[in-house]
Amino acid sequence: PLYLIALAGLHAAAALTMLASPLFLSLPLLSRRSSQAGRFGLVLVGTLNTLWCMKLMGPATGVDLFLSPCVVLATLLFRERERIAMWLAVALPFAAWFVPGAVIGAPLMSFGPAVSARLHALNAASVLTLTAVLALQFARLIRRIAPLPGAASDQMPPSQRSQSAAKVRSMVAPSPPNEASGTATIEIDFRDGRKSAD
């Protein structure tokens, strides 16, 4: 709530913007129990927190724009075999976007036009920054799996590239060993279209 206090002054409801913090802090524990549940929970909590901030500050502040990174996360965090979970996660921020204003009701915090405009500009910049950070992080992971031709890692031995790809997969979405899950993981070499089964 610090930027809110800086732009709008001290307000009794400013601390309520941190109401979802315990939920965000509990996500690592949930992820250790279930990777898929943790990833789905991140999108769910992000969407609910955005709705709550819309109730606090109102749509004129542009806080609803934070639903966009929720959509980006929902499309990037799930594996190919988790399509149902992915589409459910994508549906959450879209459904929140179409929640009628009458359902949300009047905001708990009231701002003048000038303050609302400054908050809108700040929230828009924050959304752009967050989206760019997400894109850069996932692009970096993809390049580690399939580096561009001529890159230094392109000269890695196949065994080392396979180990690097496995490490990146575990960073993005850890999964139990194939023997425990009874499924085969398909690894695609994007440079020449070769596929290999782990």
C-alpha positions as CSV (number, residue, x, y, z in Angstrom):
1,P,0.0,0.0,0.0
2,L,3.0,2.4,0.1
3,Y,2.6,3.7,-3.4
4,L,-1.2,4.2,-2.7
5,I,-0.4,6.2,0.4
6,A,2.2,8.2,-1.6
7,L,-0.2,9.1,-4.4
8,A,-3.5,9.3,-2.5
9,G,-2.4,10.1,1.0
10,L,-3.0,8.2,4.2
11,H,-6.3,6.2,4.0
12,A,-7.8,3.9,6.5
13,A,-8.4,1.2,3.8
14,A,-5.0,1.3,2.3
15,A,-3.7,-1.6,4.4
16,L,-6.6,-3.7,3.1
17,T,-4.7,-4.0,-0.2
18,M,-2.4,-6.5,1.6
19,L,-5.3,-8.8,2.6
20,A,-4.3,-11.4,0.1
21,S,-0.6,-11.5,1.2
22,P,-1.1,-14.6,3.4
23,L,-2.6,-16.5,0.5
24,F,0.4,-15.6,-1.7
25,L,2.8,-16.6,1.0
26,S,1.1,-20.0,1.4
27,L,1.5,-20.9,-2.3
28,P,5.1,-22.3,-2.0
29,L,3.8,-24.8,0.6
30,L,0.9,-25.8,-1.6
31,S,3.4,-26.2,-4.5
32,R,5.4,-28.7,-2.5
33,R,2.3,-30.8,-2.0
34,S,1.1,-30.5,-5.6
35,S,2.9,-28.6,-8.3
36,Q,-0.3,-28.2,-10.4
37,A,-2.3,-27.0,-7.5
38,G,0.3,-24.4,-6.7
39,R,0.4,-23.1,-10.2
40,F,-3.4,-23.0,-10.4
41,G,-3.5,-21.3,-7.0
42,L,-1.2,-18.6,-8.2
43,V,-3.6,-17.6,-11.0
44,L,-6.6,-18.0,-8.7
45,V,-5.1,-15.8,-5.9
46,G,-3.9,-13.2,-8.4
47,T,-7.4,-13.0,-9.9
48,L,-9.2,-12.8,-6.5
49,N,-6.7,-10.2,-5.3
50,T,-7.4,-8.1,-8.4
51,L,-11.1,-8.3,-7.8
52,W,-10.6,-7.3,-4.2
53,C,-8.5,-4.3,-5.2
54,M,-11.2,-3.3,-7.8
55,K,-13.6,-3.2,-4.9
56,L,-11.2,-1.2,-2.8
57,M,-10.1,1.4,-5.4
58,G,-12.6,1.2,-8.3
59,P,-12.1,0.5,-12.0
60,A,-11.1,4.2,-12.6
61,T,-7.7,3.5,-11.1
62,G,-6.9,0.8,-13.7
63,V,-6.3,-1.9,-11.2
64,D,-8.3,-4.3,-13.3
65,L,-5.4,-4.3,-15.8
66,F,-3.6,-6.7,-13.5
67,L,-5.9,-9.4,-14.9
68,S,-3.7,-9.4,-18.0
69,P,-0.6,-10.9,-16.2
70,C,-3.0,-13.5,-14.7
71,V,-3.9,-14.6,-18.3
72,V,-0.2,-14.7,-19.3
73,L,0.6,-16.9,-16.2
74,A,-2.3,-19.2,-16.9
75,T,-1.1,-19.9,-20.5
76,L,2.5,-20.4,-19.6
77,L,2.5,-22.4,-16.3
78,F,0.9,-25.6,-17.4
79,R,2.2,-28.6,-19.3
80,E,0.7,-30.0,-22.5
81,R,-1.1,-32.8,-20.6
82,E,-2.6,-30.3,-18.2
83,R,-4.9,-28.6,-20.8
84,I,-8.0,-28.8,-18.6
85,A,-6.3,-27.1,-15.7
86,M,-4.8,-24.5,-18.1
87,W,-8.2,-23.6,-19.7
88,L,-9.8,-23.4,-16.2
89,A,-7.0,-21.0,-15.1
90,V,-7.4,-18.9,-18.2
91,A,-11.1,-18.7,-17.6
92,L,-10.7,-17.2,-14.2
93,P,-9.3,-13.7,-15.1
94,F,-11.6,-13.6,-18.2
95,A,-14.6,-14.2,-16.0
96,A,-13.4,-11.6,-13.5
97,W,-13.0,-9.1,-16.3
98,F,-16.7,-9.5,-17.2
99,V,-18.0,-9.2,-13.7
100,P,-20.5,-6.3,-13.9
101,G,-19.7,-3.2,-12.0
102,A,-23.0,-3.5,-10.1
103,V,-21.8,-6.7,-8.6
104,I,-18.6,-5.2,-7.4
105,G,-20.4,-2.1,-6.1
106,A,-19.1,1.2,-5.1
107,P,-15.3,1.3,-4.2
108,L,-14.4,1.5,-0.5
109,M,-11.9,4.2,-1.2
110,S,-12.9,7.3,-3.1
111,F,-10.4,9.4,-5.1
112,G,-10.7,12.6,-7.1
113,P,-10.1,12.5,-10.9
114,A,-6.5,13.7,-10.6
115,V,-5.5,10.9,-8.1
116,S,-7.4,8.3,-10.1
117,A,-5.5,9.3,-13.2
118,R,-2.2,9.0,-11.5
119,L,-3.1,5.6,-10.0
120,H,-4.2,4.5,-13.5
121,A,-1.0,5.5,-15.0
122,L,1.0,3.8,-12.3
123,N,-1.0,0.6,-12.5
124,A,-0.7,0.5,-16.3
125,A,3.1,0.9,-16.0
126,S,3.2,-1.9,-13.3
127,V,1.2,-4.3,-15.5
128,L,3.5,-3.6,-18.5
129,T,6.6,-4.2,-16.4
130,L,5.2,-7.4,-14.8
131,T,4.2,-8.8,-18.2
132,A,7.6,-8.0,-19.7
133,V,9.4,-9.7,-16.7
134,L,7.2,-12.8,-17.2
135,A,8.0,-12.9,-20.9
136,L,11.7,-12.4,-20.4
137,Q,11.9,-15.2,-17.8
138,F,10.1,-17.7,-20.0
139,A,12.0,-16.7,-23.1
140,R,15.2,-17.3,-21.2
141,L,14.1,-20.8,-20.2
142,I,13.1,-21.6,-23.8
143,R,16.4,-20.4,-25.1
144,R,18.1,-22.7,-22.6
145,I,16.2,-25.6,-24.0
146,A,16.5,-24.6,-27.7
147,P,19.3,-22.1,-28.2
148,L,19.6,-20.2,-31.4
149,P,22.0,-21.6,-34.1
150,G,25.5,-20.5,-33.5
151,A,25.0,-19.9,-29.7
152,A,27.7,-21.2,-27.4
153,S,25.3,-23.7,-25.8
154,D,24.5,-25.0,-29.4
155,Q,27.8,-26.8,-29.3
156,M,26.9,-28.8,-26.2
157,P,27.0,-32.6,-26.4
158,P,23.5,-34.2,-26.7
159,S,23.7,-35.6,-23.2
160,Q,24.5,-32.2,-21.7
161,R,21.7,-30.6,-23.7
162,S,19.3,-33.3,-22.4
163,Q,20.4,-32.6,-18.8
164,S,19.9,-28.9,-19.3
165,A,16.5,-29.4,-20.7
166,A,15.5,-31.6,-17.8
167,K,16.7,-29.0,-15.4
168,V,14.7,-26.3,-17.1
169,R,11.6,-28.5,-17.1
170,S,12.0,-29.0,-13.3
171,M,12.4,-25.2,-12.8
172,V,9.2,-24.4,-14.7
173,A,7.0,-27.2,-13.4
174,P,8.6,-29.9,-11.3
175,S,7.1,-33.4,-11.8
176,P,7.6,-36.8,-10.2
177,P,9.9,-39.3,-12.0
178,N,8.5,-41.1,-15.0
179,E,8.6,-44.5,-13.1
180,A,6.3,-43.1,-10.5
181,S,3.9,-41.4,-12.9
182,G,3.9,-44.2,-15.5
183,T,4.0,-41.7,-18.3
184,A,6.6,-40.8,-20.9
185,T,7.9,-37.3,-21.4
186,I,8.5,-36.2,-24.9
187,E,11.4,-33.8,-25.5
188,I,11.5,-31.8,-28.7
189,D,14.6,-30.4,-30.2
190,F,13.3,-27.2,-31.8
191,R,16.3,-26.7,-34.1
192,D,15.8,-29.7,-36.3
193,G,12.4,-31.2,-35.3
194,R,13.9,-34.3,-33.7
195,K,11.9,-35.9,-30.8
196,S,13.2,-38.2,-28.2
197,A,11.3,-40.0,-25.4
198,D,12.8,-39.9,-21.9
